[in-house]
Amino acid sequence: MIKAIAFDLIGVLLRVKDVSFTPLEFKLSEAFDYKIDGELYWDWAVKQTGKNLPETKNICWQTINKIYAIKERGLFVKIPKLKFAIASNHLSMIKDWLKNENWYDQFYCWAISEDVKCQKPDPRFYQILISKLREKPEETLFIDDKPENIKGAGEAGFRVLHYTGERLLSREISNYINEG
């Protein structure tokens, strides 16, 4: 029985809007799912912008505001009321963006790579998620758009759904739960 759902953000809950990027916005946004820890990301980003850290964070914040949109606004009224978590390789400031979108309170817990100091598909990421979620992985549906993250979650014992975006997420979740 599924008791919880862990969602990836970009590609699953959020989409990148079709907007014009400045070269700097593009470079910074391409690294939002950085492959290094948060402190190293910010050191790198400061060098890219030529600005101080607060100014660089402001540029990143403006870029996040510009590029992301929620894919399915009514998602949480269309799916069963379970325990929801975010499991994302992203900067932690994405939480503030979701607060502005009135989505933050939908989630029981967050595993954001900048906060937990590791990334999917590192096995430590999934262990941290399990600890935060306080549910057994076999009772948690893990949804991601990247095959390597689905593989890692499956190896950690999660039930998995590789979301390709071909259908509404609410429909995919309902089908998975009804068939499972």
MODELLER restraints for C-alpha pairs under 7 A, 6 or more apart:
rsr = mdl.restraints
at = mdl.atoms
rsr.add(forms.Gaussian(group=physical.xy_distance, feature=features.Distance(at['CA:1:A'], at['CA:139:A']), mean=5.78, stdev=0.5))
rsr.add(forms.Gaussian(group=physical.xy_distance, feature=features.Distance(at['CA:2:A'], at['CA:139:A']), mean=4.60, stdev=0.5))
rsr.add(forms.Gaussian(group=physical.xy_distance, feature=features.Distance(at['CA:2:A'], at['CA:140:A']), mean=5.54, stdev=0.5))
rsr.add(forms.Gaussian(group=physical.xy_distance, feature=features.Distance(at['CA:2:A'], at['CA:141:A']), mean=6.56, stdev=0.5))
rsr.add(forms.Gaussian(group=physical.xy_distance, feature=features.Distance(at['CA:3:A'], at['CA:82:A']), mean=5.74, stdev=0.5))
rsr.add(forms.Gaussian(group=physical.xy_distance, feature=features.Distance(at['CA:3:A'], at['CA:83:A']), mean=6.42, stdev=0.5))
rsr.add(forms.Gaussian(group=physical.xy_distance, feature=features.Distance(at['CA:3:A'], at['CA:139:A']), mean=5.51, stdev=0.5))
rsr.add(forms.Gaussian(group=physical.xy_distance, feature=features.Distance(at['CA:3:A'], at['CA:140:A']), mean=5.94, stdev=0.5))
rsr.add(forms.Gaussian(group=physical.xy_distance, feature=features.Distance(at['CA:4:A'], at['CA:82:A']), mean=5.26, stdev=0.5))
rsr.add(forms.Gaussian(group=physical.xy_distance, feature=features.Distance(at['CA:4:A'], at['CA:83:A']), mean=4.44, stdev=0.5))
rsr.add(forms.Gaussian(group=physical.xy_distance, feature=features.Distance(at['CA:4:A'], at['CA:84:A']), mean=5.66, stdev=0.5))
rsr.add(forms.Gaussian(group=physical.xy_distance, feature=features.Distance(at['CA:4:A'], at['CA:139:A']), mean=6.67, stdev=0.5))
rsr.add(forms.Gaussian(group=physical.xy_distance, feature=features.Distance(at['CA:4:A'], at['CA:140:A']), mean=4.67, stdev=0.5))
rsr.add(forms.Gaussian(group=physical.xy_distance, feature=features.Distance(at['CA:4:A'], at['CA:141:A']), mean=6.28, stdev=0.5))
rsr.add(forms.Gaussian(group=physical.xy_distance, feature=features.Distance(at['CA:5:A'], at['CA:83:A']), mean=6.36, stdev=0.5))
rsr.add(forms.Gaussian(group=physical.xy_distance, feature=features.Distance(at['CA:5:A'], at['CA:84:A']), mean=5.00, stdev=0.5))
rsr.add(forms.Gaussian(group=physical.xy_distance, feature=features.Distance(at['CA:5:A'], at['CA:85:A']), mean=6.24, stdev=0.5))
rsr.add(forms.Gaussian(group=physical.xy_distance, feature=features.Distance(at['CA:5:A'], at['CA:140:A']), mean=5.43, stdev=0.5))
rsr.add(forms.Gaussian(group=physical.xy_distance, feature=features.Distance(at['CA:5:A'], at['CA:141:A']), mean=4.66, stdev=0.5))
rsr.add(forms.Gaussian(group=physical.xy_distance, feature=features.Distance(at['CA:5:A'], at['CA:142:A']), mean=5.87, stdev=0.5))
rsr.add(forms.Gaussian(group=physical.xy_distance, feature=features.Distance(at['CA:6:A'], at['CA:84:A']), mean=5.87, stdev=0.5))
rsr.add(forms.Gaussian(group=physical.xy_distance, feature=features.Distance(at['CA:6:A'], at['CA:85:A']), mean=4.52, stdev=0.5))
rsr.add(forms.Gaussian(group=physical.xy_distance, feature=features.Distance(at['CA:6:A'], at['CA:86:A']), mean=5.49, stdev=0.5))
rsr.add(forms.Gaussian(group=physical.xy_distance, feature=features.Distance(at['CA:6:A'], at['CA:87:A']), mean=6.00, stdev=0.5))
rsr.add(forms.Gaussian(group=physical.xy_distance, feature=features.Distance(at['CA:6:A'], at['CA:141:A']), mean=6.17, stdev=0.5))
rsr.add(forms.Gaussian(group=physical.xy_distance, feature=features.Distance(at['CA:6:A'], at['CA:142:A']), mean=4.76, stdev=0.5))
rsr.add(forms.Gaussian(group=physical.xy_distance, feature=features.Distance(at['CA:6:A'], at['CA:143:A']), mean=6.15, stdev=0.5))
rsr.add(forms.Gaussian(group=physical.xy_distance, feature=features.Distance(at['CA:7:A'], at['CA:85:A']), mean=6.13, stdev=0.5))
rsr.add(forms.Gaussian(group=physical.xy_distance, feature=features.Distance(at['CA:7:A'], at['CA:86:A']), mean=4.93, stdev=0.5))
rsr.add(forms.Gaussian(group=physical.xy_distance, feature=features.Distance(at['CA:7:A'], at['CA:87:A']), mean=5.63, stdev=0.5))
rsr.add(forms.Gaussian(group=physical.xy_distance, feature=features.Distance(at['CA:7:A'], at['CA:142:A']), mean=6.23, stdev=0.5))
rsr.add(forms.Gaussian(group=physical.xy_distance, feature=features.Distance(at['CA:7:A'], at['CA:143:A']), mean=5.07, stdev=0.5))
rsr.add(forms.Gaussian(group=physical.xy_distance, feature=features.Distance(at['CA:7:A'], at['CA:144:A']), mean=6.52, stdev=0.5))
rsr.add(forms.Gaussian(group=physical.xy_distance, feature=features.Distance(at['CA:8:A'], at['CA:86:A']), mean=5.98, stdev=0.5))
rsr.add(forms.Gaussian(group=physical.xy_distance, feature=features.Distance(at['CA:8:A'], at['CA:87:A']), mean=5.01, stdev=0.5))
rsr.add(forms.Gaussian(group=physical.xy_distance, feature=features.Distance(at['CA:8:A'], at['CA:88:A']), mean=5.00, stdev=0.5))
rsr.add(forms.Gaussian(group=physical.xy_distance, feature=features.Distance(at['CA:8:A'], at['CA:143:A']), mean=6.14, stdev=0.5))
rsr.add(forms.Gaussian(group=physical.xy_distance, feature=features.Distance(at['CA:8:A'], at['CA:144:A']), mean=5.10, stdev=0.5))
rsr.add(forms.Gaussian(group=physical.xy_distance, feature=features.Distance(at['CA:9:A'], at['CA:86:A']), mean=6.96, stdev=0.5))
rsr.add(forms.Gaussian(group=physical.xy_distance, feature=features.Distance(at['CA:9:A'], at['CA:88:A']), mean=5.78, stdev=0.5))
rsr.add(forms.Gaussian(group=physical.xy_distance, feature=features.Distance(at['CA:11:A'], at['CA:145:A']), mean=5.98, stdev=0.5))
rsr.add(forms.Gaussian(group=physical.xy_distance, feature=features.Distance(at['CA:12:A'], at['CA:144:A']), mean=6.31, stdev=0.5))
rsr.add(forms.Gaussian(group=physical.xy_distance, feature=features.Distance(at['CA:12:A'], at['CA:145:A']), mean=6.30, stdev=0.5))
rsr.add(forms.Gaussian(group=physical.xy_distance, feature=features.Distance(at['CA:12:A'], at['CA:163:A']), mean=6.67, stdev=0.5))
rsr.add(forms.Gaussian(group=physical.xy_distance, feature=features.Distance(at['CA:13:A'], at['CA:70:A']), mean=6.10, stdev=0.5))
rsr.add(forms.Gaussian(group=physical.xy_distance, feature=features.Distance(at['CA:13:A'], at['CA:71:A']), mean=5.73, stdev=0.5))
rsr.add(forms.Gaussian(group=physical.xy_distance, feature=features.Distance(at['CA:14:A'], at['CA:68:A']), mean=6.33, stdev=0.5))
rsr.add(forms.Gaussian(group=physical.xy_distance, feature=features.Distance(at['CA:14:A'], at['CA:69:A']), mean=5.54, stdev=0.5))
rsr.add(forms.Gaussian(group=physical.xy_distance, feature=features.Distance(at['CA:14:A'], at['CA:70:A']), mean=4.57, stdev=0.5))
rsr.add(forms.Gaussian(group=physical.xy_distance, feature=features.Distance(at['CA:14:A'], at['CA:71:A']), mean=5.19, stdev=0.5))
rsr.add(forms.Gaussian(group=physical.xy_distance, feature=features.Distance(at['CA:15:A'], at['CA:68:A']), mean=5.74, stdev=0.5))
rsr.add(forms.Gaussian(group=physical.xy_distance, feature=features.Distance(at['CA:15:A'], at['CA:69:A']), mean=5.46, stdev=0.5))
rsr.add(forms.Gaussian(group=physical.xy_distance, feature=features.Distance(at['CA:15:A'], at['CA:70:A']), mean=6.35, stdev=0.5))
rsr.add(forms.Gaussian(group=physical.xy_distance, feature=features.Distance(at['CA:15:A'], at['CA:71:A']), mean=5.90, stdev=0.5))
rsr.add(forms.Gaussian(group=physical.xy_distance, feature=features.Distance(at['CA:16:A'], at['CA:67:A']), mean=5.36, stdev=0.5))
rsr.add(forms.Gaussian(group=physical.xy_distance, feature=features.Distance(at['CA:16:A'], at['CA:68:A']), mean=4.81, stdev=0.5))
rsr.add(forms.Gaussian(group=physical.xy_distance, feature=features.Distance(at['CA:16:A'], at['CA:69:A']), mean=6.44, stdev=0.5))
rsr.add(forms.Gaussian(group=physical.xy_distance, feature=features.Distance(at['CA:17:A'], at['CA:67:A']), mean=5.14, stdev=0.5))
rsr.add(forms.Gaussian(group=physical.xy_distance, feature=features.Distance(at['CA:17:A'], at['CA:68:A']), mean=5.75, stdev=0.5))
rsr.add(forms.Gaussian(group=physical.xy_distance, feature=features.Distance(at['CA:17:A'], at['CA:69:A']), mean=6.36, stdev=0.5))
rsr.add(forms.Gaussian(group=physical.xy_distance, feature=features.Distance(at['CA:19:A'], at['CA:67:A']), mean=6.75, stdev=0.5))
rsr.add(forms.Gaussian(group=physical.xy_distance, feature=features.Distance(at['CA:25:A'], at['CA:63:A']), mean=6.10, stdev=0.5))
rsr.add(forms.Gaussian(group=physical.xy_distance, feature=features.Distance(at['CA:28:A'], at['CA:45:A']), mean=6.83, stdev=0.5))
rsr.add(forms.Gaussian(group=physical.xy_distance, feature=features.Distance(at['CA:28:A'], at['CA:60:A']), mean=6.97, stdev=0.5))
rsr.add(forms.Gaussian(group=physical.xy_distance, feature=features.Distance(at['CA:32:A'], at['CA:90:A']), mean=5.32, stdev=0.5))
rsr.add(forms.Gaussian(group=physical.xy_distance, feature=features.Distance(at['CA:32:A'], at['CA:91:A']), mean=5.90, stdev=0.5))
rsr.add(forms.Gaussian(group=physical.xy_distance, feature=features.Distance(at['CA:33:A'], at['CA:89:A']), mean=4.87, stdev=0.5))
rsr.add(forms.Gaussian(group=physical.xy_distance, feature=features.Distance(at['CA:33:A'], at['CA:90:A']), mean=4.51, stdev=0.5))
rsr.add(forms.Gaussian(group=physical.xy_distance, feature=features.Distance(at['CA:34:A'], at['CA:41:A']), mean=6.78, stdev=0.5))
rsr.add(forms.Gaussian(group=physical.xy_distance, feature=features.Distance(at['CA:37:A'], at['CA:114:A']), mean=6.29, stdev=0.5))
rsr.add(forms.Gaussian(group=physical.xy_distance, feature=features.Distance(at['CA:37:A'], at['CA:117:A']), mean=5.85, stdev=0.5))
rsr.add(forms.Gaussian(group=physical.xy_distance, feature=features.Distance(at['CA:38:A'], at['CA:114:A']), mean=4.93, stdev=0.5))
rsr.add(forms.Gaussian(group=physical.xy_distance, feature=features.Distance(at['CA:45:A'], at['CA:56:A']), mean=6.80, stdev=0.5))
rsr.add(forms.Gaussian(group=physical.xy_distance, feature=features.Distance(at['CA:46:A'], at['CA:52:A']), mean=6.15, stdev=0.5))
rsr.add(forms.Gaussian(group=physical.xy_distance, feature=features.Distance(at['CA:46:A'], at['CA:53:A']), mean=5.99, stdev=0.5))
rsr.add(forms.Gaussian(group=physical.xy_distance, feature=features.Distance(at['CA:46:A'], at['CA:56:A']), mean=5.87, stdev=0.5))
rsr.add(forms.Gaussian(group=physical.xy_distance, feature=features.Distance(at['CA:49:A'], at['CA:56:A']), mean=6.45, stdev=0.5))
rsr.add(forms.Gaussian(group=physical.xy_distance, feature=features.Distance(at['CA:75:A'], at['CA:170:A']), mean=5.79, stdev=0.5))
rsr.add(forms.Gaussian(group=physical.xy_distance, feature=features.Distance(at['CA:78:A'], at['CA:170:A']), mean=6.07, stdev=0.5))
rsr.add(forms.Gaussian(group=physical.xy_distance, feature=features.Distance(at['CA:79:A'], at['CA:170:A']), mean=5.95, stdev=0.5))
rsr.add(forms.Gaussian(group=physical.xy_distance, feature=features.Distance(at['CA:79:A'], at['CA:174:A']), mean=6.45, stdev=0.5))
rsr.add(forms.Gaussian(group=physical.xy_distance, feature=features.Distance(at['CA:83:A'], at['CA:108:A']), mean=6.09, stdev=0.5))
rsr.add(forms.Gaussian(group=physical.xy_distance, feature=features.Distance(at['CA:84:A'], at['CA:106:A']), mean=6.89, stdev=0.5))
rsr.add(forms.Gaussian(group=physical.xy_distance, feature=features.Distance(at['CA:84:A'], at['CA:107:A']), mean=4.86, stdev=0.5))
rsr.add(forms.Gaussian(group=physical.xy_distance, feature=features.Distance(at['CA:84:A'], at['CA:108:A']), mean=5.50, stdev=0.5))
rsr.add(forms.Gaussian(group=physical.xy_distance, feature=features.Distance(at['CA:85:A'], at['CA:107:A']), mean=5.16, stdev=0.5))
rsr.add(forms.Gaussian(group=physical.xy_distance, feature=features.Distance(at['CA:85:A'], at['CA:108:A']), mean=5.63, stdev=0.5))
rsr.add(forms.Gaussian(group=physical.xy_distance, feature=features.Distance(at['CA:85:A'], at['CA:109:A']), mean=4.95, stdev=0.5))
rsr.add(forms.Gaussian(group=physical.xy_distance, feature=features.Distance(at['CA:85:A'], at['CA:110:A']), mean=5.60, stdev=0.5))
rsr.add(forms.Gaussian(group=physical.xy_distance, feature=features.Distance(at['CA:85:A'], at['CA:133:A']), mean=6.97, stdev=0.5))
rsr.add(forms.Gaussian(group=physical.xy_distance, feature=features.Distance(at['CA:86:A'], at['CA:107:A']), mean=6.94, stdev=0.5))
rsr.add(forms.Gaussian(group=physical.xy_distance, feature=features.Distance(at['CA:86:A'], at['CA:109:A']), mean=6.62, stdev=0.5))
rsr.add(forms.Gaussian(group=physical.xy_distance, feature=features.Distance(at['CA:86:A'], at['CA:110:A']), mean=4.78, stdev=0.5))
rsr.add(forms.Gaussian(group=physical.xy_distance, feature=features.Distance(at['CA:86:A'], at['CA:111:A']), mean=5.86, stdev=0.5))
rsr.add(forms.Gaussian(group=physical.xy_distance, feature=features.Distance(at['CA:87:A'], at['CA:110:A']), mean=6.35, stdev=0.5))
rsr.add(forms.Gaussian(group=physical.xy_distance, feature=features.Distance(at['CA:87:A'], at['CA:111:A']), mean=4.78, stdev=0.5))
rsr.add(forms.Gaussian(group=physical.xy_distance, feature=features.Distance(at['CA:87:A'], at['CA:112:A']), mean=5.99, stdev=0.5))
rsr.add(forms.Gaussian(group=physical.xy_distance, feature=features.Distance(at['CA:88:A'], at['CA:111:A']), mean=6.38, stdev=0.5))
rsr.add(forms.Gaussian(group=physical.xy_distance, feature=features.Distance(at['CA:88:A'], at['CA:112:A']), mean=5.03, stdev=0.5))
rsr.add(forms.Gaussian(group=physical.xy_distance, feature=features.Distance(at['CA:88:A'], at['CA:113:A']), mean=6.28, stdev=0.5))
rsr.add(forms.Gaussian(group=physical.xy_distance, feature=features.Distance(at['CA:89:A'], at['CA:112:A']), mean=5.89, stdev=0.5))
rsr.add(forms.Gaussian(group=physical.xy_distance, feature=features.Distance(at['CA:89:A'], at['CA:113:A']), mean=4.77, stdev=0.5))
rsr.add(forms.Gaussian(group=physical.xy_distance, feature=features.Distance(at['CA:89:A'], at['CA:119:A']), mean=5.73, stdev=0.5))
rsr.add(forms.Gaussian(group=physical.xy_distance, feature=features.Distance(at['CA:89:A'], at['CA:120:A']), mean=6.64, stdev=0.5))
rsr.add(forms.Gaussian(group=physical.xy_distance, feature=features.Distance(at['CA:90:A'], at['CA:112:A']), mean=6.03, stdev=0.5))
rsr.add(forms.Gaussian(group=physical.xy_distance, feature=features.Distance(at['CA:90:A'], at['CA:113:A']), mean=5.77, stdev=0.5))
rsr.add(forms.Gaussian(group=physical.xy_distance, feature=features.Distance(at['CA:90:A'], at['CA:114:A']), mean=6.43, stdev=0.5))
rsr.add(forms.Gaussian(group=physical.xy_distance, feature=features.Distance(at['CA:91:A'], at['CA:113:A']), mean=6.99, stdev=0.5))
rsr.add(forms.Gaussian(group=physical.xy_distance, feature=features.Distance(at['CA:91:A'], at['CA:114:A']), mean=5.38, stdev=0.5))
rsr.add(forms.Gaussian(group=physical.xy_distance, feature=features.Distance(at['CA:92:A'], at['CA:112:A']), mean=6.06, stdev=0.5))
rsr.add(forms.Gaussian(group=physical.xy_distance, feature=features.Distance(at['CA:92:A'], at['CA:114:A']), mean=5.70, stdev=0.5))
rsr.add(forms.Gaussian(group=physical.xy_distance, feature=features.Distance(at['CA:92:A'], at['CA:115:A']), mean=6.31, stdev=0.5))
rsr.add(forms.Gaussian(group=physical.xy_distance, feature=features.Distance(at['CA:95:A'], at['CA:104:A']), mean=6.72, stdev=0.5))
rsr.add(forms.Gaussian(group=physical.xy_distance, feature=features.Distance(at['CA:98:A'], at['CA:104:A']), mean=5.12, stdev=0.5))
rsr.add(forms.Gaussian(group=physical.xy_distance, feature=features.Distance(at['CA:109:A'], at['CA:132:A']), mean=6.30, stdev=0.5))
rsr.add(forms.Gaussian(group=physical.xy_distance, feature=features.Distance(at['CA:109:A'], at['CA:133:A']), mean=6.24, stdev=0.5))
rsr.add(forms.Gaussian(group=physical.xy_distance, feature=features.Distance(at['CA:111:A'], at['CA:129:A']), mean=5.81, stdev=0.5))
rsr.add(forms.Gaussian(group=physical.xy_distance, feature=features.Distance(at['CA:113:A'], at['CA:119:A']), mean=5.10, stdev=0.5))
rsr.add(forms.Gaussian(group=physical.xy_distance, feature=features.Distance(at['CA:118:A'], at['CA:125:A']), mean=5.92, stdev=0.5))
rsr.add(forms.Gaussian(group=physical.xy_distance, feature=features.Distance(at['CA:119:A'], at['CA:125:A']), mean=5.78, stdev=0.5))
rsr.add(forms.Gaussian(group=physical.xy_distance, feature=features.Distance(at['CA:120:A'], at['CA:149:A']), mean=5.73, stdev=0.5))
rsr.add(forms.Gaussian(group=physical.xy_distance, feature=features.Distance(at['CA:121:A'], at['CA:148:A']), mean=6.38, stdev=0.5))
rsr.add(forms.Gaussian(group=physical.xy_distance, feature=features.Distance(at['CA:121:A'], at['CA:149:A']), mean=4.90, stdev=0.5))
rsr.add(forms.Gaussian(group=physical.xy_distance, feature=features.Distance(at['CA:121:A'], at['CA:152:A']), mean=5.05, stdev=0.5))
rsr.add(forms.Gaussian(group=physical.xy_distance, feature=features.Distance(at['CA:123:A'], at['CA:152:A']), mean=6.71, stdev=0.5))
rsr.add(forms.Gaussian(group=physical.xy_distance, feature=features.Distance(at['CA:123:A'], at['CA:156:A']), mean=6.92, stdev=0.5))
rsr.add(forms.Gaussian(group=physical.xy_distance, feature=features.Distance(at['CA:126:A'], at['CA:153:A']), mean=6.52, stdev=0.5))
rsr.add(forms.Gaussian(group=physical.xy_distance, feature=features.Distance(at['CA:126:A'], at['CA:156:A']), mean=6.51, stdev=0.5))
rsr.add(forms.Gaussian(group=physical.xy_distance, feature=features.Distance(at['CA:130:A'], at['CA:136:A']), mean=6.87, stdev=0.5))
rsr.add(forms.Gaussian(group=physical.xy_distance, feature=features.Distance(at['CA:130:A'], at['CA:137:A']), mean=6.48, stdev=0.5))
rsr.add(forms.Gaussian(group=physical.xy_distance, feature=features.Distance(at['CA:137:A'], at['CA:157:A']), mean=5.28, stdev=0.5))
rsr.add(forms.Gaussian(group=physical.xy_distance, feature=features.Distance(at['CA:137:A'], at['CA:158:A']), mean=4.35, stdev=0.5))
rsr.add(forms.Gaussian(group=physical.xy_distance, feature=features.Distance(at['CA:138:A'], at['CA:157:A']), mean=5.54, stdev=0.5))
rsr.add(forms.Gaussian(group=physical.xy_distance, feature=features.Distance(at['CA:138:A'], at['CA:158:A']), mean=4.85, stdev=0.5))
rsr.add(forms.Gaussian(group=physical.xy_distance, feature=features.Distance(at['CA:138:A'], at['CA:159:A']), mean=5.69, stdev=0.5))
rsr.add(forms.Gaussian(group=physical.xy_distance, feature=features.Distance(at['CA:140:A'], at['CA:158:A']), mean=5.79, stdev=0.5))
rsr.add(forms.Gaussian(group=physical.xy_distance, feature=features.Distance(at['CA:140:A'], at['CA:159:A']), mean=5.99, stdev=0.5))
rsr.add(forms.Gaussian(group=physical.xy_distance, feature=features.Distance(at['CA:141:A'], at['CA:158:A']), mean=6.21, stdev=0.5))
rsr.add(forms.Gaussian(group=physical.xy_distance, feature=features.Distance(at['CA:141:A'], at['CA:159:A']), mean=4.74, stdev=0.5))
rsr.add(forms.Gaussian(group=physical.xy_distance, feature=features.Distance(at['CA:141:A'], at['CA:160:A']), mean=5.42, stdev=0.5))
rsr.add(forms.Gaussian(group=physical.xy_distance, feature=features.Distance(at['CA:141:A'], at['CA:161:A']), mean=6.96, stdev=0.5))
rsr.add(forms.Gaussian(group=physical.xy_distance, feature=features.Distance(at['CA:142:A'], at['CA:153:A']), mean=6.84, stdev=0.5))
rsr.add(forms.Gaussian(group=physical.xy_distance, feature=features.Distance(at['CA:142:A'], at['CA:158:A']), mean=6.20, stdev=0.5))
rsr.add(forms.Gaussian(group=physical.xy_distance, feature=features.Distance(at['CA:142:A'], at['CA:159:A']), mean=6.04, stdev=0.5))
rsr.add(forms.Gaussian(group=physical.xy_distance, feature=features.Distance(at['CA:142:A'], at['CA:160:A']), mean=4.76, stdev=0.5))
rsr.add(forms.Gaussian(group=physical.xy_distance, feature=features.Distance(at['CA:142:A'], at['CA:161:A']), mean=6.18, stdev=0.5))
rsr.add(forms.Gaussian(group=physical.xy_distance, feature=features.Distance(at['CA:143:A'], at['CA:160:A']), mean=5.96, stdev=0.5))
rsr.add(forms.Gaussian(group=physical.xy_distance, feature=features.Distance(at['CA:143:A'], at['CA:161:A']), mean=4.86, stdev=0.5))
rsr.add(forms.Gaussian(group=physical.xy_distance, feature=features.Distance(at['CA:143:A'], at['CA:162:A']), mean=6.01, stdev=0.5))
rsr.add(forms.Gaussian(group=physical.xy_distance, feature=features.Distance(at['CA:143:A'], at['CA:163:A']), mean=6.41, stdev=0.5))
rsr.add(forms.Gaussian(group=physical.xy_distance, feature=features.Distance(at['CA:144:A'], at['CA:150:A']), mean=6.19, stdev=0.5))
rsr.add(forms.Gaussian(group=physical.xy_distance, feature=features.Distance(at['CA:144:A'], at['CA:161:A']), mean=6.77, stdev=0.5))
rsr.add(forms.Gaussian(group=physical.xy_distance, feature=features.Distance(at['CA:144:A'], at['CA:162:A']), mean=5.52, stdev=0.5))
rsr.add(forms.Gaussian(group=physical.xy_distance, feature=features.Distance(at['CA:144:A'], at['CA:163:A']), mean=5.77, stdev=0.5))
rsr.add(forms.Gaussian(group=physical.xy_distance, feature=features.Distance(at['CA:145:A'], at['CA:162:A']), mean=5.54, stdev=0.5))
rsr.add(forms.Gaussian(group=physical.xy_distance, feature=features.Distance(at['CA:145:A'], at['CA:163:A']), mean=4.87, stdev=0.5))
rsr.add(forms.Gaussian(group=physical.xy_distance, feature=features.Distance(at['CA:145:A'], at['CA:164:A']), mean=5.75, stdev=0.5))
rsr.add(forms.Gaussian(group=physical.xy_distance, feature=features.Distance(at['CA:147:A'], at['CA:162:A']), mean=6.87, stdev=0.5))
rsr.add(forms.Gaussian(group=physical.xy_distance, feature=features.Distance(at['CA:150:A'], at['CA:160:A']), mean=6.24, stdev=0.5))
rsr.add(forms.Gaussian(group=physical.xy_distance, feature=features.Distance(at['CA:150:A'], at['CA:162:A']), mean=6.36, stdev=0.5))
rsr.add(forms.Gaussian(group=physical.xy_distance, feature=features.Distance(at['CA:153:A'], at['CA:160:A']), mean=6.94, stdev=0.5))
rsr.add(forms.Gaussian(group=physical.xy_distance, feature=features.Distance(at['CA:154:A'], at['CA:160:A']), mean=6.21, stdev=0.5))
